[in-house]
Amino acid sequence: MSATAPSPLVPTRPVDEPRLRVTEVFHSLQGEADSAGWPTVFIRLTGCPLRCRWCDTEYSFHGGEWRTIDDLVAEVAAHGAHHVCVTGGEPLAQKRCLVLLERLCDAGHEVSLETSGALDITGVDARVRRVVDLKPPGSGEEARNRWENLADLRAHDQVKFVLADRADYEWAQAVVREHTLDTRCAVLFSAVHGELPARELAEWILADRLRVRFQMQLHKLLWDDARGR
């Protein structure tokens, strides 16, 4: 007896079609880094191996939905924004994130990646601006920093320090000096929301004449902690 051919009316998905687990996709203003203020499409991938004490996206640790990379690229295009930010969680925890980044670059977008720096960044497409968030002692995750990543930084990358107190600030200064980060790429200092007064951090930076960029989270100033903003 011959096998029955599959019905042409039943769509099938190729088993090798790359997919990612996604928490949310939304259109907003970039709130941080060197593209702050630009209309940006954010793709927030699900999952993170770290548990920083002050994390403000814990909702992305679990759940999400499986989306194909083709579907994500099409949704980004529908928003009409030139800038795209792939974030998390920790986006590099999903290996197919590298494919997504490449596809977004191929589509002509200005692409940034927000990563904890705990995972290897060397496989990221060279066109992507990598924003590496080094974890200070106050985060509880200092031991997870992958210091080998710093050797791979390029001029268009950025290193971010989110600081909770003076001890974190002194630690960040020492890291910047040791790795000469301020001569290799942009260095960003910001204060933990609700813990270190932003004005106090700004005054420290000025007093010490640091070659770093002070930043505040624009999206929190505009929309507080609203999800999808």
Sequence and secondary structure as in RCSB ss.txt:
>XXXX:A:sequence
MSATAPSPLVPTRPVDEPRLRVTEVFHSLQGEADSAGWPTVFIRLTGCPLRCRWCDTEYSFHGGEWRTIDDLVAE
VAAHGAHHVCVTGGEPLAQKRCLVLLERLCDAGHEVSLETSGALDITGVDARVRRVVDLKPPGSGEEARNRWENL
ADLRAHDQVKFVLADRADYEWAQAVVREHTLDTRCAVLFSAVHGELPARELAEWILADRLRVRFQMQLHKLLWDD
ARGR
>XXXX:A:secstr
       TTS    TT  EEEEEEEEEEE  SGGGTTSEEEEEEES  S   TT S GGGSS  EEEEHHHHHHH
HHHHT SEEEEESS GGGSTTHHHHHHHHHHTT EEEEEE SSS  TTS TTSEEEEEE  GGGT GGG  GGGG
GG  TT EEEEEE SHHHHHHHHHHHHHTTGGGTSEEEEEE TTTS HHHHHHHHHHHT S EE   HHHHHHTT
 TT 
